[in-house]
Amino acid sequence: MPDRSEMFSPADYPLGRRLTHRFSVPSAISVSAQLGQLPTGRATELRHSHFGGEQLTYGQARMWHDIAPHARIDDGYGPSEVATGCAAFQLPRDPAR
């Protein structure tokens, strides 16, 4: 689990640990962008990125694709109050298509 200093550096955390899978809420992308912590193309080892608990917007998917260009992006949906997914959608490799 990331510590406080790593929470809003979503590309650096998996990079430093050579992670291939990541699960997160989409707002982490937006907050990280506001903090200037979304370095393009850095998370090249990520293969699967799953987002849930909130709506994943097209803009967030595009930003994440730019960071982790080789990662499949899955958007999970479910009531966030119980952290349960009830539907999922796999986005195309390039969300712009």
Biotite code that builds the C-alpha atoms (Angstrom):
import biotite.structure as struc

atoms = struc.array([
    struc.Atom([0.000, 0.000, 0.000], chain_id="A", res_id=1, res_name="MET", atom_name="CA", element="C"),
    struc.Atom([1.352, 3.447, -0.847], chain_id="A", res_id=2, res_name="PRO", atom_name="CA", element="C"),
    struc.Atom([2.365, 5.727, 1.979], chain_id="A", res_id=3, res_name="ASP", atom_name="CA", element="C"),
    struc.Atom([1.214, 9.365, 2.172], chain_id="A", res_id=4, res_name="ARG", atom_name="CA", element="C"),
    struc.Atom([4.048, 10.661, 0.020], chain_id="A", res_id=5, res_name="SER", atom_name="CA", element="C"),
    struc.Atom([3.161, 8.210, -2.770], chain_id="A", res_id=6, res_name="GLU", atom_name="CA", element="C"),
    struc.Atom([-0.630, 8.578, -2.804], chain_id="A", res_id=7, res_name="MET", atom_name="CA", element="C"),
    struc.Atom([-0.764, 11.177, -5.572], chain_id="A", res_id=8, res_name="PHE", atom_name="CA", element="C"),
    struc.Atom([2.102, 9.954, -7.668], chain_id="A", res_id=9, res_name="SER", atom_name="CA", element="C"),
    struc.Atom([0.255, 7.131, -9.445], chain_id="A", res_id=10, res_name="PRO", atom_name="CA", element="C"),
    struc.Atom([2.935, 6.497, -12.047], chain_id="A", res_id=11, res_name="ALA", atom_name="CA", element="C"),
    struc.Atom([5.878, 6.431, -9.641], chain_id="A", res_id=12, res_name="ASP", atom_name="CA", element="C"),
    struc.Atom([4.342, 3.981, -7.167], chain_id="A", res_id=13, res_name="TYR", atom_name="CA", element="C"),
    struc.Atom([3.856, 1.071, -9.608], chain_id="A", res_id=14, res_name="PRO", atom_name="CA", element="C"),
    struc.Atom([7.109, 1.921, -11.373], chain_id="A", res_id=15, res_name="LEU", atom_name="CA", element="C"),
    struc.Atom([9.186, 1.641, -8.223], chain_id="A", res_id=16, res_name="GLY", atom_name="CA", element="C"),
    struc.Atom([7.613, -1.726, -7.400], chain_id="A", res_id=17, res_name="ARG", atom_name="CA", element="C"),
    struc.Atom([7.502, -3.111, -10.959], chain_id="A", res_id=18, res_name="ARG", atom_name="CA", element="C"),
    struc.Atom([3.745, -3.630, -10.687], chain_id="A", res_id=19, res_name="LEU", atom_name="CA", element="C"),
    struc.Atom([1.778, -4.924, -13.646], chain_id="A", res_id=20, res_name="THR", atom_name="CA", element="C"),
    struc.Atom([-1.747, -4.442, -12.205], chain_id="A", res_id=21, res_name="HIS", atom_name="CA", element="C"),
    struc.Atom([-3.337, -1.443, -10.491], chain_id="A", res_id=22, res_name="ARG", atom_name="CA", element="C"),
    struc.Atom([-6.761, -0.763, -8.941], chain_id="A", res_id=23, res_name="PHE", atom_name="CA", element="C"),
    struc.Atom([-7.719, 2.797, -8.069], chain_id="A", res_id=24, res_name="SER", atom_name="CA", element="C"),
    struc.Atom([-10.502, 5.340, -7.958], chain_id="A", res_id=25, res_name="VAL", atom_name="CA", element="C"),
    struc.Atom([-10.616, 7.644, -11.014], chain_id="A", res_id=26, res_name="PRO", atom_name="CA", element="C"),
    struc.Atom([-10.340, 10.809, -8.921], chain_id="A", res_id=27, res_name="SER", atom_name="CA", element="C"),
    struc.Atom([-6.721, 9.855, -8.158], chain_id="A", res_id=28, res_name="ALA", atom_name="CA", element="C"),
    struc.Atom([-5.982, 10.634, -11.811], chain_id="A", res_id=29, res_name="ILE", atom_name="CA", element="C"),
    struc.Atom([-7.575, 14.093, -11.642], chain_id="A", res_id=30, res_name="SER", atom_name="CA", element="C"),
    struc.Atom([-5.947, 15.059, -8.346], chain_id="A", res_id=31, res_name="VAL", atom_name="CA", element="C"),
    struc.Atom([-2.568, 13.793, -9.551], chain_id="A", res_id=32, res_name="SER", atom_name="CA", element="C"),
    struc.Atom([-2.925, 15.871, -12.727], chain_id="A", res_id=33, res_name="ALA", atom_name="CA", element="C"),
    struc.Atom([-3.648, 18.969, -10.646], chain_id="A", res_id=34, res_name="GLN", atom_name="CA", element="C"),
    struc.Atom([-0.469, 18.280, -8.662], chain_id="A", res_id=35, res_name="LEU", atom_name="CA", element="C"),
    struc.Atom([1.602, 17.792, -11.834], chain_id="A", res_id=36, res_name="GLY", atom_name="CA", element="C"),
    struc.Atom([2.230, 14.116, -11.023], chain_id="A", res_id=37, res_name="GLN", atom_name="CA", element="C"),
    struc.Atom([1.227, 12.466, -14.317], chain_id="A", res_id=38, res_name="LEU", atom_name="CA", element="C"),
    struc.Atom([4.466, 11.936, -16.264], chain_id="A", res_id=39, res_name="PRO", atom_name="CA", element="C"),
    struc.Atom([3.623, 10.723, -19.763], chain_id="A", res_id=40, res_name="THR", atom_name="CA", element="C"),
    struc.Atom([4.779, 7.228, -20.704], chain_id="A", res_id=41, res_name="GLY", atom_name="CA", element="C"),
    struc.Atom([6.440, 6.384, -17.386], chain_id="A", res_id=42, res_name="ARG", atom_name="CA", element="C"),
    struc.Atom([4.352, 3.414, -16.226], chain_id="A", res_id=43, res_name="ALA", atom_name="CA", element="C"),
    struc.Atom([5.338, 1.138, -19.094], chain_id="A", res_id=44, res_name="THR", atom_name="CA", element="C"),
    struc.Atom([5.257, -2.090, -17.059], chain_id="A", res_id=45, res_name="GLU", atom_name="CA", element="C"),
    struc.Atom([1.585, -1.701, -16.144], chain_id="A", res_id=46, res_name="LEU", atom_name="CA", element="C"),
    struc.Atom([-0.545, -4.152, -18.124], chain_id="A", res_id=47, res_name="ARG", atom_name="CA", element="C"),
    struc.Atom([-3.912, -3.831, -16.371], chain_id="A", res_id=48, res_name="HIS", atom_name="CA", element="C"),
    struc.Atom([-5.473, -0.768, -14.767], chain_id="A", res_id=49, res_name="SER", atom_name="CA", element="C"),
    struc.Atom([-8.883, -1.137, -13.138], chain_id="A", res_id=50, res_name="HIS", atom_name="CA", element="C"),
    struc.Atom([-10.805, 1.915, -11.941], chain_id="A", res_id=51, res_name="PHE", atom_name="CA", element="C"),
    struc.Atom([-13.931, 1.786, -9.822], chain_id="A", res_id=52, res_name="GLY", atom_name="CA", element="C"),
    struc.Atom([-15.933, 3.395, -7.050], chain_id="A", res_id=53, res_name="GLY", atom_name="CA", element="C"),
    struc.Atom([-16.603, 6.508, -9.140], chain_id="A", res_id=54, res_name="GLU", atom_name="CA", element="C"),
    struc.Atom([-17.335, 7.449, -12.741], chain_id="A", res_id=55, res_name="GLN", atom_name="CA", element="C"),
    struc.Atom([-14.278, 7.148, -14.994], chain_id="A", res_id=56, res_name="LEU", atom_name="CA", element="C"),
    struc.Atom([-14.440, 10.032, -17.468], chain_id="A", res_id=57, res_name="THR", atom_name="CA", element="C"),
    struc.Atom([-13.069, 10.016, -20.986], chain_id="A", res_id=58, res_name="TYR", atom_name="CA", element="C"),
    struc.Atom([-10.539, 12.683, -19.960], chain_id="A", res_id=59, res_name="GLY", atom_name="CA", element="C"),
    struc.Atom([-9.286, 10.572, -17.053], chain_id="A", res_id=60, res_name="GLN", atom_name="CA", element="C"),
    struc.Atom([-9.008, 7.503, -19.298], chain_id="A", res_id=61, res_name="ALA", atom_name="CA", element="C"),
    struc.Atom([-7.038, 9.526, -21.846], chain_id="A", res_id=62, res_name="ARG", atom_name="CA", element="C"),
    struc.Atom([-4.662, 10.887, -19.175], chain_id="A", res_id=63, res_name="MET", atom_name="CA", element="C"),
    struc.Atom([-4.093, 7.392, -17.785], chain_id="A", res_id=64, res_name="TRP", atom_name="CA", element="C"),
    struc.Atom([-3.480, 5.965, -21.251], chain_id="A", res_id=65, res_name="HIS", atom_name="CA", element="C"),
    struc.Atom([-0.788, 8.609, -21.748], chain_id="A", res_id=66, res_name="ASP", atom_name="CA", element="C"),
    struc.Atom([0.927, 7.497, -18.521], chain_id="A", res_id=67, res_name="ILE", atom_name="CA", element="C"),
    struc.Atom([0.528, 3.742, -18.980], chain_id="A", res_id=68, res_name="ALA", atom_name="CA", element="C"),
    struc.Atom([0.348, 3.258, -22.757], chain_id="A", res_id=69, res_name="PRO", atom_name="CA", element="C"),
    struc.Atom([0.527, -0.562, -22.601], chain_id="A", res_id=70, res_name="HIS", atom_name="CA", element="C"),
    struc.Atom([-2.103, -1.018, -19.894], chain_id="A", res_id=71, res_name="ALA", atom_name="CA", element="C"),
    struc.Atom([-5.585, -2.309, -20.521], chain_id="A", res_id=72, res_name="ARG", atom_name="CA", element="C"),
    struc.Atom([-8.078, 0.007, -18.817], chain_id="A", res_id=73, res_name="ILE", atom_name="CA", element="C"),
    struc.Atom([-11.117, -1.507, -17.144], chain_id="A", res_id=74, res_name="ASP", atom_name="CA", element="C"),
    struc.Atom([-13.914, 0.666, -15.800], chain_id="A", res_id=75, res_name="ASP", atom_name="CA", element="C"),
    struc.Atom([-15.843, -0.973, -12.977], chain_id="A", res_id=76, res_name="GLY", atom_name="CA", element="C"),
    struc.Atom([-19.166, 0.316, -11.781], chain_id="A", res_id=77, res_name="TYR", atom_name="CA", element="C"),
    struc.Atom([-20.911, -0.312, -8.495], chain_id="A", res_id=78, res_name="GLY", atom_name="CA", element="C"),
    struc.Atom([-22.320, 1.483, -5.496], chain_id="A", res_id=79, res_name="PRO", atom_name="CA", element="C"),
    struc.Atom([-19.281, 3.084, -3.873], chain_id="A", res_id=80, res_name="SER", atom_name="CA", element="C"),
    struc.Atom([-20.813, 2.995, -0.421], chain_id="A", res_id=81, res_name="GLU", atom_name="CA", element="C"),
    struc.Atom([-20.306, -0.769, -0.271], chain_id="A", res_id=82, res_name="VAL", atom_name="CA", element="C"),
    struc.Atom([-17.247, -0.973, -2.569], chain_id="A", res_id=83, res_name="ALA", atom_name="CA", element="C"),
    struc.Atom([-18.961, -3.586, -4.726], chain_id="A", res_id=84, res_name="THR", atom_name="CA", element="C"),
    struc.Atom([-18.689, -3.757, -8.476], chain_id="A", res_id=85, res_name="GLY", atom_name="CA", element="C"),
    struc.Atom([-21.726, -4.854, -10.422], chain_id="A", res_id=86, res_name="CYS", atom_name="CA", element="C"),
    struc.Atom([-20.673, -4.065, -13.998], chain_id="A", res_id=87, res_name="ALA", atom_name="CA", element="C"),
    struc.Atom([-17.395, -3.609, -15.840], chain_id="A", res_id=88, res_name="ALA", atom_name="CA", element="C"),
    struc.Atom([-16.290, -2.396, -19.250], chain_id="A", res_id=89, res_name="PHE", atom_name="CA", element="C"),
    struc.Atom([-12.906, -2.923, -20.883], chain_id="A", res_id=90, res_name="GLN", atom_name="CA", element="C"),
    struc.Atom([-11.837, 0.216, -22.734], chain_id="A", res_id=91, res_name="LEU", atom_name="CA", element="C"),
    struc.Atom([-9.961, -0.095, -26.037], chain_id="A", res_id=92, res_name="PRO", atom_name="CA", element="C"),
    struc.Atom([-6.164, 0.185, -25.803], chain_id="A", res_id=93, res_name="ARG", atom_name="CA", element="C"),
    struc.Atom([-6.421, 3.746, -27.089], chain_id="A", res_id=94, res_name="ASP", atom_name="CA", element="C"),
    struc.Atom([-9.448, 5.452, -25.486], chain_id="A", res_id=95, res_name="PRO", atom_name="CA", element="C"),
    struc.Atom([-9.592, 7.936, -28.386], chain_id="A", res_id=96, res_name="ALA", atom_name="CA", element="C"),
    struc.Atom([-10.806, 5.196, -30.743], chain_id="A", res_id=97, res_name="ARG", atom_name="CA", element="C"),
])
